[in-house]
Amino acid sequence: MSTAIYFIIGLLFVLTLVGTLLIGKSENDKMKKYEQEGNTAKDELKRSWEYETSSLKKNIPSLLIIYTVVIVASFIALAFYIFT
């Protein structure tokens, strides 16, 4: 039974890692696109403002959901391990 718990926790870890990397990759792709378009001070200021507002609305809630699910599932797996 302990092997199943390790498998579940490992799977949750991998899913969390993949979700985090996907969010990071999307941000990296945006930065590459901005670099190809050219840089002017006005464009950089506009992008900076857009990033600050969109990051708080999109990336942080996504990461919060991912980590909350993993933490809750880990506690459930731990409780299952302790009480069975």
C-alpha positions as CSV (number, residue, x, y, z in Angstrom):
1,M,0.0,0.0,0.0
2,S,2.8,2.4,0.7
3,T,4.0,2.0,-2.9
4,A,0.6,3.3,-4.1
5,I,0.9,6.4,-1.9
6,Y,4.4,7.1,-3.2
7,F,3.1,6.7,-6.7
8,I,0.2,9.1,-6.1
9,I,2.5,11.7,-4.5
10,G,5.0,11.3,-7.3
11,L,2.3,11.7,-9.9
12,L,1.0,14.8,-8.2
13,F,4.6,16.2,-8.2
14,V,5.0,15.5,-11.9
15,L,1.6,17.2,-12.7
16,T,2.5,20.2,-10.7
17,L,5.9,20.5,-12.4
18,V,4.4,20.2,-15.8
19,G,1.7,22.8,-15.1
20,T,4.3,25.2,-13.8
21,L,6.6,24.6,-16.8
22,L,3.7,25.2,-19.2
23,I,2.9,28.5,-17.6
24,G,6.6,29.5,-17.7
25,K,6.8,28.4,-21.4
26,S,3.9,30.6,-22.3
27,E,5.5,33.6,-20.7
28,N,8.8,32.8,-22.4
29,D,7.1,32.6,-25.8
30,K,5.5,36.0,-25.2
31,M,8.9,37.5,-24.4
32,K,10.4,36.0,-27.6
33,K,7.6,37.5,-29.6
34,Y,8.1,40.9,-28.0
35,E,11.8,40.7,-28.8
36,Q,11.2,39.9,-32.5
37,E,8.7,42.8,-32.8
38,G,11.3,45.4,-31.8
39,N,11.8,47.5,-28.7
40,T,10.9,51.1,-28.2
41,A,10.5,52.7,-24.9
42,K,6.8,53.3,-25.4
43,D,6.3,49.6,-26.4
44,E,8.2,48.3,-23.4
45,L,6.2,50.5,-21.0
46,K,3.0,49.3,-22.6
47,R,4.1,45.6,-22.4
48,S,5.2,46.0,-18.8
49,W,1.9,47.4,-17.8
50,E,0.0,44.7,-19.7
51,Y,2.2,42.0,-18.1
52,E,1.6,43.3,-14.6
53,T,-2.1,43.3,-15.0
54,S,-2.5,40.1,-16.9
55,S,-0.1,38.2,-14.8
56,L,-2.1,38.9,-11.7
57,K,-5.3,37.9,-13.4
58,K,-4.1,34.8,-15.2
59,N,-0.8,33.2,-14.0
60,I,-1.1,33.6,-10.3
61,P,-4.6,32.1,-10.1
62,S,-3.5,29.2,-12.3
63,L,-0.5,28.5,-10.1
64,L,-2.6,28.9,-7.0
65,I,-5.1,26.3,-8.3
66,I,-2.3,23.9,-9.2
67,Y,-0.6,24.1,-5.9
68,T,-3.8,24.0,-3.9
69,V,-4.9,20.8,-5.6
70,V,-1.5,19.2,-5.0
71,I,-1.3,20.2,-1.3
72,V,-4.9,18.9,-0.6
73,A,-4.3,15.7,-2.5
74,S,-1.0,15.2,-0.6
75,F,-2.8,15.7,2.7
76,I,-5.4,13.2,1.6
77,A,-2.8,10.7,0.6
78,L,-0.9,11.2,3.9
79,A,-4.2,10.7,5.9
80,F,-4.9,7.6,3.9
81,Y,-1.4,6.3,4.7
82,I,-1.7,7.1,8.4
83,F,-5.2,5.7,9.0
84,T,-5.0,2.5,7.0
